[in-house]
Amino acid sequence: MLNHYLTKSTSLSFKDVDTAKGIVTGYFSAFDIPDSDGDVIRKGAYAKTITERGPKSSQPRIKHLLDHNTTKAIGKLLELEEDATGLRYVSQLGSHTLGKDALAMIQDGIITEHSVGFKTIREQQQGDYNEITEILLWEGSSLQAWGANPFTPITDIKSQLAANPDHMEKVFARFDKLCKALTGGNYSDETFELLQIEQNQIKQAIKETLTVAPVTDHPTAEAKKNAELLQLFRKELKLTY
């Protein structure tokens, strides 16, 4: 585990967005919350790496990226610190196309979550969870992806929905934001294309997940629930298949 590039996500969103100056404030990481891997990051875990590599160090090395993509730096970190909640940052988004698109996606609610890319330096098992007390931080990312739960990004919509149909409301909210962004958003052609791809992926995943079984005199409870969810999806998003 110590030799791998790891990522951890959080649903903590933006604390402040100055659209005129392109400055955003938020949290890349949350403290004391067990994640799906059984890890808990403690306050103090980032202290050394901030001092050595943070924006106020002699050799700033920590980047602000989009979706952990090293070719997509969206801003320059101005501040990075630990507080009682987690790893707080202030970033000046770039004046380049990607920086402008990122700011627009934040305003439109497309980008809402954050994540860190790091290497674990010090950890120890504490009962049923793994406690991380020191981290080497490479980057903090703003995420376009939406989460299955507050602290785990979804990479496979279909399997997640099949495992837990209760996530449907999150899917509705995400899809609705994508529809609004694609209708009235001011993005580059590349970002428009990426948002359109995500919209189509969600649409297809829901269609495949909620395939309704043939009507019978005695439909199963699962078939009834799937039919209701599919009907709600069509009604809420005004879709026709």
C-alpha positions as CSV (number, residue, x, y, z in Angstrom):
1,M,0.0,0.0,0.0
2,L,2.9,2.4,0.8
3,N,4.3,2.3,-2.8
4,H,1.1,3.1,-4.7
5,Y,-0.6,6.3,-5.8
6,L,-3.8,6.4,-3.9
7,T,-6.9,8.6,-4.1
8,K,-9.5,9.4,-1.5
9,S,-12.7,11.4,-2.2
10,T,-14.9,13.6,-0.1
11,S,-18.3,15.2,-0.7
12,L,-17.2,18.4,1.1
13,S,-17.9,21.0,-1.5
14,F,-16.9,24.6,-2.0
15,K,-16.9,27.0,0.9
16,D,-16.6,30.1,-1.3
17,V,-16.5,30.9,-5.0
18,D,-15.4,34.4,-6.3
19,T,-16.5,34.2,-9.9
20,A,-15.1,37.7,-10.7
21,K,-11.6,36.8,-9.6
22,G,-11.8,33.0,-10.3
23,I,-10.8,32.1,-6.8
24,V,-12.4,29.1,-5.1
25,T,-12.2,27.8,-1.6
26,G,-13.0,24.2,-0.5
27,Y,-11.8,21.0,1.0
28,F,-9.8,18.3,-0.7
29,S,-10.0,15.9,2.2
30,A,-12.1,15.3,5.3
31,F,-10.7,14.1,8.7
32,D,-11.9,11.2,10.9
33,I,-14.4,9.7,8.4
34,P,-14.0,6.0,7.6
35,D,-14.0,5.4,3.8
36,S,-15.0,2.3,1.7
37,D,-11.4,1.0,2.1
38,G,-11.6,1.1,5.8
39,D,-9.1,4.0,6.1
40,V,-9.4,7.1,8.3
41,I,-7.2,10.1,7.8
42,R,-6.3,12.0,11.0
43,K,-5.7,15.7,11.4
44,G,-1.9,16.2,11.2
45,A,-1.5,13.7,8.4
46,Y,-0.9,16.6,5.9
47,A,1.2,18.9,8.1
48,K,4.6,17.8,7.0
49,T,3.8,17.6,3.3
50,I,2.2,21.1,3.4
51,T,5.3,22.5,5.0
52,E,7.7,20.8,2.5
53,R,5.6,21.0,-0.7
54,G,2.7,23.4,-0.1
55,P,2.1,26.7,-1.8
56,K,3.9,28.7,0.8
57,S,7.0,26.4,0.9
58,S,10.3,27.1,-0.8
59,Q,9.5,24.5,-3.5
60,P,5.7,24.3,-4.1
61,R,4.9,21.0,-5.7
62,I,1.3,20.2,-4.9
63,K,-1.1,20.7,-7.9
64,H,-4.8,21.5,-8.3
65,L,-6.1,19.1,-11.0
66,L,-9.3,18.1,-12.7
67,D,-10.2,14.4,-12.0
68,H,-6.6,13.4,-11.1
69,N,-5.6,14.1,-14.7
70,T,-2.0,15.3,-14.6
71,T,-2.5,17.0,-18.0
72,K,-5.4,19.1,-16.7
73,A,-4.2,21.6,-14.1
74,I,-7.1,23.9,-13.5
75,G,-5.6,26.3,-11.0
76,K,-2.8,27.4,-8.8
77,L,-3.0,26.8,-5.1
78,L,-2.7,29.9,-3.0
79,E,-3.4,28.4,0.4
80,L,-3.3,24.9,1.8
81,E,-3.9,24.1,5.5
82,E,-5.5,21.7,7.9
83,D,-8.4,22.8,10.1
84,A,-10.8,21.0,12.3
85,T,-12.8,19.7,9.2
86,G,-10.1,18.6,6.8
87,L,-7.6,19.8,4.2
88,R,-8.7,23.3,3.2
89,Y,-7.5,25.0,0.1
90,V,-7.8,28.3,-1.8
91,S,-7.0,28.2,-5.5
92,Q,-6.8,30.7,-8.3
93,L,-8.4,29.1,-11.3
94,G,-6.5,29.6,-14.6
95,S,-7.5,32.0,-17.3
96,H,-7.0,29.2,-19.9
97,T,-10.0,27.4,-21.4
98,L,-9.9,24.6,-18.9
99,G,-9.8,27.0,-15.9
100,K,-12.8,28.9,-17.3
101,D,-14.7,25.7,-18.0
102,A,-14.0,24.5,-14.4
103,L,-15.3,27.7,-13.0
104,A,-18.5,27.4,-15.1
105,M,-18.9,23.8,-14.0
106,I,-18.6,24.8,-10.4
107,Q,-21.3,27.5,-10.9
108,D,-23.6,25.0,-12.7
109,G,-23.2,22.4,-10.0
110,I,-21.4,19.9,-12.2
111,I,-18.2,19.9,-10.1
112,T,-19.2,19.4,-6.5
113,E,-16.7,17.0,-4.9
114,H,-13.0,16.7,-4.2
115,S,-10.3,14.1,-3.9
116,V,-6.6,13.8,-3.1
117,G,-3.8,11.9,-4.9
118,F,-1.2,10.8,-2.4
119,K,1.2,8.2,-1.0
120,T,0.7,6.9,2.6
121,I,3.8,7.4,4.7
122,R,2.6,6.3,8.2
123,E,-0.4,4.2,9.1
124,Q,-1.5,1.6,11.6
125,Q,-4.4,-0.8,12.2
126,Q,-6.8,0.4,14.8
127,G,-9.5,-2.3,15.5
128,D,-11.7,-2.5,12.4
129,Y,-10.1,0.5,10.5
130,N,-6.8,1.7,9.2
131,E,-5.6,5.0,10.7
132,I,-3.5,7.2,8.4
133,T,-1.3,9.7,10.2
134,E,1.2,10.9,7.6
135,I,0.7,11.5,3.9
136,L,2.8,12.6,1.0
137,L,0.5,14.7,-1.1
138,W,0.9,15.1,-4.8
139,E,-2.3,16.8,-5.8
140,G,-5.8,17.8,-5.0
141,S,-8.5,17.3,-7.6
142,S,-11.9,18.8,-8.2
143,L,-14.2,16.0,-9.5
144,Q,-16.8,16.0,-12.3
145,A,-17.8,12.5,-11.2
146,W,-20.7,12.1,-8.8
147,G,-20.7,9.9,-5.7
148,A,-22.5,6.7,-4.8
149,N,-22.2,7.7,-1.2
150,P,-20.7,10.9,0.3
151,F,-17.1,9.7,0.2
152,T,-16.8,7.2,-2.7
153,P,-16.8,8.3,-6.4
154,I,-18.8,6.2,-8.8
155,T,-16.9,4.6,-11.7
156,D,-19.6,2.1,-12.7
157,I,-23.0,3.6,-12.6
158,K,-24.8,0.5,-13.7
159,S,-23.4,-1.9,-11.0
160,Q,-23.8,0.7,-8.3
161,L,-27.5,1.3,-9.1
162,A,-28.1,-2.5,-9.3
163,A,-26.6,-2.9,-5.9
164,N,-28.5,0.0,-4.4
165,P,-31.5,1.5,-6.3
166,D,-31.8,4.1,-3.5
167,H,-29.0,6.1,-5.2
168,M,-31.5,7.0,-7.9
169,E,-32.2,10.4,-6.5
170,K,-28.6,11.3,-6.8
171,V,-28.7,10.1,-10.4
172,F,-31.7,12.3,-11.1
173,A,-30.0,15.4,-9.6
174,R,-26.8,14.8,-11.6
175,F,-28.6,14.2,-14.8
176,D,-30.8,17.3,-14.4
177,K,-27.7,19.4,-13.8
178,L,-26.1,18.0,-16.9
179,C,-29.2,18.8,-19.0
180,K,-29.3,22.4,-17.8
181,A,-25.5,22.8,-18.3
182,L,-25.7,21.4,-21.9
183,T,-28.7,23.6,-22.7
184,G,-27.4,26.9,-21.3
185,G,-23.8,26.4,-20.3
186,N,-20.9,28.4,-21.8
187,Y,-18.2,25.8,-22.2
188,S,-15.5,24.9,-24.7
189,D,-16.4,22.3,-27.4
190,E,-14.3,19.7,-25.6
191,T,-16.1,20.1,-22.3
192,F,-19.5,20.1,-24.0
193,E,-18.6,16.8,-25.6
194,L,-17.4,15.3,-22.3
195,L,-20.6,16.4,-20.5
196,Q,-22.7,14.9,-23.3
197,I,-20.9,11.6,-23.0
198,E,-21.6,11.5,-19.3
199,Q,-25.2,12.3,-19.9
200,N,-25.5,9.5,-22.4
201,Q,-23.7,7.1,-20.0
202,I,-26.1,7.8,-17.2
203,K,-29.1,7.5,-19.5
204,Q,-27.9,4.1,-20.9
205,A,-27.0,2.8,-17.4
206,I,-30.4,3.6,-16.0
207,K,-32.2,2.0,-19.0
208,E,-30.1,-1.2,-18.6
209,T,-30.4,-1.3,-14.9
210,L,-34.2,-0.7,-14.8
211,T,-35.2,-3.0,-17.5
212,V,-38.8,-3.9,-16.7
213,A,-39.8,-7.6,-16.8
214,P,-42.8,-8.5,-19.0
215,V,-46.1,-7.7,-17.3
216,T,-47.6,-10.8,-15.6
217,D,-50.5,-11.4,-13.3
218,H,-48.1,-11.7,-10.4
219,P,-45.1,-9.4,-10.9
220,T,-42.3,-9.7,-8.4
221,A,-41.6,-7.0,-5.9
222,E,-38.3,-6.2,-7.7
223,A,-40.1,-5.9,-11.0
224,K,-42.7,-3.5,-9.5
225,K,-39.9,-1.3,-7.9
226,N,-38.0,-1.2,-11.2
227,A,-41.1,-0.2,-13.1
228,E,-41.9,2.6,-10.6
229,L,-38.3,3.9,-10.8
230,L,-38.2,3.9,-14.6
231,Q,-41.6,5.7,-14.7
232,L,-40.2,8.3,-12.2
233,F,-37.1,8.7,-14.2
234,R,-39.1,9.4,-17.4
235,K,-41.4,11.8,-15.6
236,E,-38.8,13.7,-13.7
237,L,-36.5,14.2,-16.7
238,K,-39.1,14.3,-19.4
239,L,-37.4,11.6,-21.4
240,T,-38.9,9.4,-24.1
241,Y,-37.3,6.1,-25.2
